[in-house]
Amino acid sequence: MTTSIPFSTDAATPAVPRTMTAAVARRFGGPDVVEVTQVPTPEPRADEVLVRVRATTVSIADHRLRAADLPRGLGFLRIVALGAFRPRKPVLGMEAAGEIVRVGADVTDFAVGERVMVMRGSAMGCHAQYVRARAGGAVVPIPGAMSYEDAAAILFGGYTAVSFLDRVELQPGTRVLVNGASGAVGTAAVQLAAAAGAHVTAVTSARNADLVRSLGAERVVDYLSEDFAAGDDRWDVVVECVGNAPFTRVERVLAPGGALLLVIADGPSMLRERSQSRRSGLLVTHEGSVFGKAALERVAAHAAAGELRPVIDRTFDLDDIARAHRYVDTGRKRGAVVVRVP
Ligand SMILES: NC(=O)c1ccc[n+]([C@@H]2O[C@H](COP(=O)([O-])OP(=O)(O)OC[C@H]3O[C@@H](n4cnc5c(N)ncnc54)[C@H](OP(=O)(O)O)[C@@H]3O)[C@@H](O)[C@H]2O)c1
């Protein structure tokens, strides 16, 4: 039985049940720890909207939080970031696309029925039928007639790529190498760099060569047969999305004034990046520079301009989310693994 939440005062607004279906991980472990069950529906605060989630994704971040899989040297963050004995955020999911079903009393810039995309980031909670979002935070209208699934698919990679590429000035002719070009972040970074007029080299395996070329890469390096860091080519920007290209490997192929954007870095790399930057005159950083609504607005604008297209590998229903986790765990997904929330 479902009963409506009492804060539903306007007859025109859709009823919101007191409980909702969500994917819940109550312990760390493999995909089977994720259980689809009923939990209380969140209530929006005065400055928040409540979104009926239609689509979300299982990202590598969900894998990391579910499996307590942190990069080398960052284990000390586990208790703070993930939880001591069980996941601090049992409902995973960083991002969602859906429609607004409630607006808090102080919210003036959103209305019930509006189609929005939401990036909750480490607050998680999007693998569920409803999610709260602060109206002033990372929630923006979905551009045009984009489907919920397409909108969900561009969020994780697009948001990350926008944030990191903001650290550098991309111009026509800038030479950009994306390591891990076929993943969620890589597919977005290739597209955004190409849209800025950069010459993009994509590092991936041969099976993904056509995909990354279709996204704008001029050159493809198959990492199984060629080491991009061993040749004579030079790049102005290297976007590292794999975890095997620290500064010590990449320094020799960075052009003077170049940048290494460490989307993924281990503890030792993070500790050394300042001294490496000082010594080399290159930018070495594991931090992006634009977040929240501003970053999401840019993701939406790139999508509206046709510069950021969704790359969807597979789609699963929420009931089947453990299979989505299993697939993401392979490390071989291309772009996004979308979860429909019926
Ligand atoms: N700092 C941040 O804020 C932030 C935000 C988002 C993500 N991240 C991190 O960034 C990394 C990338 O995230 P993602 O979502 O893009 O991951 P993803 O979608 O899971 O990446 C999967 C892709 O990686 C490729 N890959 C695997 N090994 C490779 C190798 N040795 N060389 C080149 N490509 C390889 C695979 O292609 P093949 O099948 O061809 O091997 C696959 O297409 C993750 O480690 C994630 O934790 C950080």
The ligand as a MOL file (V3000), in Angstrom:
LIG
                    3D

  0  0  0     0  0            999 V3000
M  V30 BEGIN CTAB
M  V30 COUNTS 48 52 0 0 0
M  V30 BEGIN ATOM
M  V30 1 N 38.7550 12.9320 -9.5830 0
M  V30 2 C 37.4720 12.8680 -9.8350 0
M  V30 3 O 36.6910 13.7380 -9.4510 0
M  V30 4 C 36.9720 11.7090 -10.6340 0
M  V30 5 C 35.6870 11.7550 -11.1770 0
M  V30 6 C 35.2670 10.6790 -11.9560 0
M  V30 7 C 36.0990 9.5850 -12.1470 0
M  V30 8 N 37.3070 9.5560 -11.5510 0 CHG=1
M  V30 9 C 38.2170 8.4100 -11.7680 0
M  V30 10 O 38.5890 8.4350 -13.1250 0
M  V30 11 C 38.7820 7.1240 -13.6000 0
M  V30 12 C 38.0130 6.9550 -14.9140 0
M  V30 13 O 36.6260 6.9800 -14.6570 0
M  V30 14 P 35.6070 6.4790 -15.7670 0
M  V30 15 O 34.2480 6.6680 -15.2270 0
M  V30 16 O 35.9500 7.0660 -17.0710 0 CHG=-1
M  V30 17 O 35.9610 4.9180 -15.7740 0
M  V30 18 P 35.3260 3.7650 -16.6700 0
M  V30 19 O 34.2160 4.2940 -17.4900 0
M  V30 20 O 35.0220 2.6090 -15.7700 0
M  V30 21 O 36.5630 3.3500 -17.6160 0
M  V30 22 C 36.4580 2.1780 -18.3550 0
M  V30 23 C 37.3280 2.2990 -19.5890 0
M  V30 24 O 38.7070 2.2800 -19.1870 0
M  V30 25 C 39.4240 1.7540 -20.3000 0
M  V30 26 N 40.7180 1.2220 -19.8760 0
M  V30 27 C 40.9530 0.2420 -18.9830 0
M  V30 28 N 42.2880 0.0160 -18.8850 0
M  V30 29 C 42.8810 0.8840 -19.7480 0
M  V30 30 C 44.2390 1.1510 -20.0900 0
M  V30 31 N 45.2430 0.4760 -19.5210 0
M  V30 32 N 44.4930 2.1080 -20.9940 0
M  V30 33 C 43.4910 2.8120 -21.5710 0
M  V30 34 N 42.1770 2.5930 -21.2940 0
M  V30 35 C 41.8870 1.6550 -20.3820 0
M  V30 36 C 38.5230 0.6540 -20.8070 0
M  V30 37 O 38.7830 0.4910 -22.1960 0
M  V30 38 P 39.2900 -0.9260 -22.7490 0
M  V30 39 O 38.1850 -1.8850 -22.5510 0
M  V30 40 O 39.6120 -0.6040 -24.1560 0
M  V30 41 O 40.5010 -1.2840 -21.9270 0
M  V30 42 C 37.1070 1.1600 -20.5380 0
M  V30 43 O 36.4640 1.6430 -21.7020 0
M  V30 44 C 38.3420 6.1880 -12.4950 0
M  V30 45 O 39.4840 5.6640 -11.8410 0
M  V30 46 C 37.5570 7.0570 -11.5540 0
M  V30 47 O 37.6450 6.6220 -10.2200 0
M  V30 48 C 37.7690 10.5890 -10.8080 0
M  V30 END ATOM
M  V30 BEGIN BOND
M  V30 1 1 1 2
M  V30 2 2 2 3
M  V30 3 1 2 4
M  V30 4 1 4 5
M  V30 5 2 4 48
M  V30 6 2 5 6
M  V30 7 1 6 7
M  V30 8 2 7 8
M  V30 9 1 8 9
M  V30 10 1 8 48
M  V30 11 1 9 10
M  V30 12 1 9 46
M  V30 13 1 10 11
M  V30 14 1 11 12
M  V30 15 1 11 44
M  V30 16 1 12 13
M  V30 17 1 13 14
M  V30 18 2 14 15
M  V30 19 1 14 16
M  V30 20 1 14 17
M  V30 21 1 17 18
M  V30 22 2 18 19
M  V30 23 1 18 20
M  V30 24 1 18 21
M  V30 25 1 21 22
M  V30 26 1 22 23
M  V30 27 1 23 24
M  V30 28 1 23 42
M  V30 29 1 24 25
M  V30 30 1 25 26
M  V30 31 1 25 36
M  V30 32 1 26 27
M  V30 33 1 26 35
M  V30 34 2 27 28
M  V30 35 1 28 29
M  V30 36 1 29 30
M  V30 37 2 29 35
M  V30 38 1 30 31
M  V30 39 2 30 32
M  V30 40 1 32 33
M  V30 41 2 33 34
M  V30 42 1 34 35
M  V30 43 1 36 37
M  V30 44 1 36 42
M  V30 45 1 37 38
M  V30 46 2 38 39
M  V30 47 1 38 40
M  V30 48 1 38 41
M  V30 49 1 42 43
M  V30 50 1 44 45
M  V30 51 1 44 46
M  V30 52 1 46 47
M  V30 END BOND
M  V30 END CTAB
M  END
